[in-house]
Amino acid sequence: MQTLTTHEQAALDSIRPEPMLKQVEAWCAINTGSANLKGLAVMAQLLRDAFGTLPGEVELIDPAPVERVNADGSITGVQHGQHLLLTVRPDAPMQLLFTGHMDTVFPSDHAFQNQKWVEDGVLNGPGVADMKGGIAVMLAALHAVEDARHNDPIGYQVIINSDEEVGSPSSAPLIAHCAKGKTAALTYEPAALPDGTLAGARAGSGNFSIILSGKSAHAGRNPDDGRNALVAAADLALRLKALHRGGLSVNPAKIDGGGPNNVVPDHAILRVNCRPQNPETEIFFDTELRKTVADVELAHEVSAHIHGGFGRPPKPLTQQAEKLFHLVRDCGRELGLDIGWKSTGGVCDGNNIAACGVPVIDTMGVRGGAIHSSDEYLITESLTERARLSALTIMRLAQKGSL
């Protein structure tokens, strides 16, 4: 086992818990639900100031255009907040990517807005673990690495997006662009388990809205002249559910449409989520989806339009990714931490980064739990613990010059 150098130890010793905890408490006092553009704007400016203390250029990037299908079948634009981008030493021989998100799942009118201490060392609050605690860990680790610049300098980019909790639709192009040419990436979602276990392989996720258009008619006078879009949507839901199998989860989630009881409905929208375990299964579902939709069009004499796609590609555990996991595990051992990993069905920006061919560990954030609920909590001792783990991992990557 490699031992810590004097420079590494000094860098790790510079990481203190108090500043990180103060940042978490201040940031979590701001509601940053994915649709709360005002709160996200305030948060973006605070993060710009915080990450502006690192070298390089920090900027706020406008979101890419995003569309959604409304319940009436119309397609409209969706507004998202700006994304933070920090670029440091872009000409350095080794380039890394660090990502996080400023948004939470709690809208501005949600009852869960305040923080409280559950017990000593356990803080409850919106976003404390997912993932404002992770942002604080990332920032502290990067400061420690910058303070210990004894290795060949590395370059890196930091992305803090505003729409991760809704699938990163307006930041996915930015993530893909910044992932190009990176040796490795770290993302600061909370640990997969409260003991610090990392997420390994991840399933992908696709969200689809299938718009079905039929023909209205009077339900009593001439029902056979109509073409029932609601029935077609129900049939399509059953056919797609039949594709569910090992390695592929298919969840027909909602049907919009219908109207008065005396009218054959000419409009319906089926919403479907799909979770493929690997790229081959993703291709299989995409092919079967289009074939099944065509079959339903023919059977019910309706027309259909498929909207959506796989916003989160599957993230298999590649050989390069395993090397990165082993490096983090070894760094953990030197810090007295037992670091393991396990596969999960959840998705995050790590899926998008891995799809660009970049090895990524996407659960480098804090230990905690009950995320996406009003019981969300942060184990505060993990702020220092995980920042030290990240800092040592980054320094070792710099020292190696590659994976």
Secondary structure, DSSP 8 states (H G I E B T S, - for coil): -----HHHHHHHHT--HHHHHHHHHHHHTS--BTT-HHHHHHHHHHHHHHHTTSSSEEEEE-----EEE-TTS-EEE-----EEEEEE-TTSSSEEEEEEE--BS--TT-S----EEEETTEEE-TTTTTTHHHHHHHHHHHHHHHHTTTS---EEEEEEES-GGGT-TTTHHHHHHHHTT-SEEEEB---SSTT--EEEEE--EEEEEEEEE-B-EETTT-GGGSB-HHHHHHHHHHHHHTT-BTTEEEEEEEEEE---TTEE--EEEEEEEEEESSHHHHHHHHHHHHHHHHHHHHHHT-EEEEEEEEEE--B---HHHHHHHHHHHHHHHHTT----EEEES---HHHHHHTTT--EE-B-S--EE-TTSTT-EEETHHHHHHHHHHHHHHHHHHHHS--
